[in-house]
Amino acid sequence: MHDHKGWPAAWRSPELKKNYDVVIIGAGGHGLATAYYLAKKHAVKNIAVLDKGWLGGGNTGRNTQVTRSNYYWPQSAAFFDHSLKLYEGLGRELNFNVMLSQRGVLTLAHSVHDLEGMRRWANAIRINKVDAEILTPAEVKKLVPMINLDCRFPVHGGFIQRRAGISRHDAVAWGFARAASSLGVDIIQQCEVTGFNIQSGRVTGVNTTRGTVEAEKISFSVAGNTSHIAKMAGFRVPITSMQLQAMVSEPIKPCLHTVLTSSVIHMYVSQSDRGELVFGGGADVYNSYAQRGGIPLLQENVAALLELIPAFSRLRLMRQWAGITDITPDTTPLMGHTPVQNLYFSGGWGTGGYKAIPAGGDTMAYTIANDRPHPLICDFGLDRFESGKLVDEGAASGVAH
Ligand SMILES: Cc1cc2nc3c(=O)[nH]c(=O)nc-3n(C[C@H](O)[C@H](O)[C@H](O)COP(=O)(O)OP(=O)(O)OC[C@H]3O[C@@H](n4cnc5c(N)ncnc54)[C@H](O)[C@@H]3O)c2cc1C
């Protein structure tokens, strides 16, 4: 092997067949993980994953890689901690280094009341058997020496999940793609799904820009496009689509050794292994399908970062981008069955579905293979908007990550 030439392709590029057992729409992390676990754990071999662009080119390749399980409600904690545990073994499972770095996620409290709420949150998380610790301002300062504790909203402490951190998002997509492909999954890029064939309430195939494909079962994981695909299948979803942006600075020497987040100042930041500061805040405040993000919010994100760590003001911004996030009213995902027979979906991941990729794939594979929801996602179905049994995680995803 010389000059990095002659490497074998990591995944196959097969021709699209006319018939599959399962077709998955969307080659993001969720679609690829679902295909992988279907082939690996449920012995379904004739699977296709279709994507209108390139694999990992949606939100999976656009996020800020924060991986955590500090959710409030027991059903969320169980699901997201399952995901974090899968992340902990994912490099070995996929034989692909996903660069998981469990450097902790520190959430700041900016008032006595904020800290009290956080204490309740941390206690609930611990009852859910997930790690969480309250920190004093001095402990926060020790962890992040550059922080300005006396900022406009002074820091009263915070709470940390030490098992949380970041991992490499491209590696997660590529690792699942390579492993799925080697199990026989056909990954078809540049193949847009334009409609469904539905007979007597049951889906039988999809129309694509490369022709019609028949399938026993179909699932879609299309992040910012969930409403569009649902509309093609004839049902509506309670989803609002908004741009979420992120940005990176020029690289500097290691100086930030945890993921720092604040819901009050509204920003979060980590330092990548290349030295860049990766940061963002909330979603742009109007609905859009443009993957750009507006300048006013970019400015707010930078201002929020500098409020907490003024020393970063001398850095230059290198890149900025956005993805379209599908946000549900209770900010909990929508997973499982759709009103159409044999059509399943996993969406509504909003600003926080990267951390959910392994568990999302695992539980959706089970759901599709057995035609019943995996026990961990029973409460995440569309029917909760009829029953009113919402899983309100607004606070857990108050800052996008
Ligand atoms: C800026 C930003 C920061 C984020 N930060 C974090 C974070 O730190 N931690 C975290 O947990 N989450 C984060 N998220 C959220 C996370 O990225 C998403 O929830 C997650 O990646 C969703 O994965 P997915 O596989 O469902 O979707 P995607 O990765 O978006 O994949 C969906 C795929 O569907 C394809 N598709 C769409 N329509 C069609 C069609 N008609 N036919 C065929 N294919 C189609 C698209 O091309 C795309 O490749 C962030 C998101 C953004 C935008």
PDBQT file of the ligand as one rigid body, heavy atoms in Angstrom, charges set to zero:
ROOT
HETATM    1  C1  LIG A 501     -25.931  21.188  13.852  1.00  0.00    +0.000 C 
HETATM    2  C2  LIG A 501     -26.442  19.932  14.511  1.00  0.00    +0.000 A 
HETATM    3  C3  LIG A 501     -25.885  19.520  15.705  1.00  0.00    +0.000 A 
HETATM    4  C4  LIG A 501     -26.341  18.366  16.322  1.00  0.00    +0.000 A 
HETATM    5  N1  LIG A 501     -25.701  17.937  17.440  1.00  0.00    +0.000 NA
HETATM    6  C5  LIG A 501     -26.049  16.762  18.007  1.00  0.00    +0.000 A 
HETATM    7  C6  LIG A 501     -25.307  16.257  19.099  1.00  0.00    +0.000 A 
HETATM    8  O1  LIG A 501     -24.308  16.854  19.533  1.00  0.00    +0.000 OA
HETATM    9  N2  LIG A 501     -25.714  15.086  19.674  1.00  0.00    +0.000 N 
HETATM   10  C7  LIG A 501     -26.812  14.413  19.218  1.00  0.00    +0.000 A 
HETATM   11  O2  LIG A 501     -27.159  13.387  19.812  1.00  0.00    +0.000 OA
HETATM   12  N3  LIG A 501     -27.498  14.842  18.132  1.00  0.00    +0.000 NA
HETATM   13  C8  LIG A 501     -27.151  16.003  17.508  1.00  0.00    +0.000 A 
HETATM   14  N4  LIG A 501     -27.821  16.447  16.409  1.00  0.00    +0.000 N 
HETATM   15  C9  LIG A 501     -28.969  15.673  15.900  1.00  0.00    +0.000 C 
HETATM   16  C10 LIG A 501     -28.508  14.464  15.077  1.00  0.00    +0.000 C 
HETATM   17  O3  LIG A 501     -27.555  14.880  14.125  1.00  0.00    +0.000 OA
HETATM   18  C11 LIG A 501     -29.699  13.817  14.353  1.00  0.00    +0.000 C 
HETATM   19  O4  LIG A 501     -30.758  13.617  15.242  1.00  0.00    +0.000 OA
HETATM   20  C12 LIG A 501     -29.300  12.452  13.756  1.00  0.00    +0.000 C 
HETATM   21  O5  LIG A 501     -28.104  12.557  13.032  1.00  0.00    +0.000 OA
HETATM   22  C13 LIG A 501     -30.418  11.926  12.894  1.00  0.00    +0.000 C 
HETATM   23  O6  LIG A 501     -29.928  10.799  12.201  1.00  0.00    +0.000 OA
HETATM   24  P1  LIG A 501     -30.790  10.145  11.039  1.00  0.00    +0.000 P 
HETATM   25  O7  LIG A 501     -30.049   8.946  10.574  1.00  0.00    +0.000 OA
HETATM   26  O8  LIG A 501     -32.185   9.983  11.499  1.00  0.00    +0.000 OA
HETATM   27  O9  LIG A 501     -30.850  11.281   9.932  1.00  0.00    +0.000 OA
HETATM   28  P2  LIG A 501     -29.798  11.792   8.744  1.00  0.00    +0.000 P 
HETATM   29  O10 LIG A 501     -28.412  11.507   9.193  1.00  0.00    +0.000 OA
HETATM   30  O11 LIG A 501     -30.186  13.153   8.436  1.00  0.00    +0.000 OA
HETATM   31  O12 LIG A 501     -30.128  10.798   7.591  1.00  0.00    +0.000 OA
HETATM   32  C14 LIG A 501     -31.332  10.880   6.858  1.00  0.00    +0.000 C 
HETATM   33  C15 LIG A 501     -31.036  10.572   5.422  1.00  0.00    +0.000 C 
HETATM   34  O13 LIG A 501     -32.284  10.482   4.737  1.00  0.00    +0.000 OA
HETATM   35  C16 LIG A 501     -32.052  10.859   3.398  1.00  0.00    +0.000 C 
HETATM   36  N5  LIG A 501     -33.335  11.178   2.754  1.00  0.00    +0.000 N 
HETATM   37  C17 LIG A 501     -34.194  12.173   3.034  1.00  0.00    +0.000 A 
HETATM   38  N6  LIG A 501     -35.252  12.131   2.210  1.00  0.00    +0.000 NA
HETATM   39  C18 LIG A 501     -35.053  11.080   1.376  1.00  0.00    +0.000 A 
HETATM   40  C19 LIG A 501     -35.794  10.523   0.277  1.00  0.00    +0.000 A 
HETATM   41  N7  LIG A 501     -36.947  11.060  -0.137  1.00  0.00    +0.000 N 
HETATM   42  N8  LIG A 501     -35.284   9.426  -0.344  1.00  0.00    +0.000 NA
HETATM   43  C20 LIG A 501     -34.100   8.891   0.055  1.00  0.00    +0.000 A 
HETATM   44  N9  LIG A 501     -33.361   9.387   1.083  1.00  0.00    +0.000 NA
HETATM   45  C21 LIG A 501     -33.834  10.465   1.728  1.00  0.00    +0.000 A 
HETATM   46  C22 LIG A 501     -31.107  12.061   3.537  1.00  0.00    +0.000 C 
HETATM   47  O14 LIG A 501     -30.371  12.293   2.349  1.00  0.00    +0.000 OA
HETATM   48  C23 LIG A 501     -30.224  11.648   4.705  1.00  0.00    +0.000 C 
HETATM   49  O15 LIG A 501     -28.980  11.094   4.304  1.00  0.00    +0.000 OA
HETATM   50  C24 LIG A 501     -27.412  17.621  15.753  1.00  0.00    +0.000 A 
HETATM   51  C25 LIG A 501     -27.983  18.027  14.557  1.00  0.00    +0.000 A 
HETATM   52  C26 LIG A 501     -27.490  19.171  13.916  1.00  0.00    +0.000 A 
HETATM   53  C27 LIG A 501     -28.098  19.601  12.608  1.00  0.00    +0.000 C 
ENDROOT
TORSDOF 0
